[in-house]
């Protein structure tokens, strides 16, 4: 039983590596390009940072759902997008 679990873990490992980006820093698009892409896509950025060599946006989509978007830093292609069922909290200030 342990052997099968170990084999499954080893086979799954390369799939997890697909979420990582390996672009030389000299070939990265500037943060302003990421912000412009987010605006075109209707994403509101709460936090823009680097994770696993990729740009990562934590924020909300145009419908107000929380999203986490991983982008290839060279092409700005979407590597992964996760959409939560939580909506953006309403602004209670008046």
C-alpha angles and dihedrals in degrees: 000000000000090000092057091049091050092049091049091050093049092048091049094050097080090052091057090053090062089077091064124090124215106188120142111250090239088064097050121119113237121260089249088064090053090050091049091050090050091051091050091049093047095246120148110213117224093166132004115194144139121264126172089351092303131106109251126199120198110191145085135303124230091274091054098254118141112254138184112201124188115200133192102244094218102047100016088229114156109258095179137350126194121190119196124207090234118102126216112275113253117248105253096189115108 
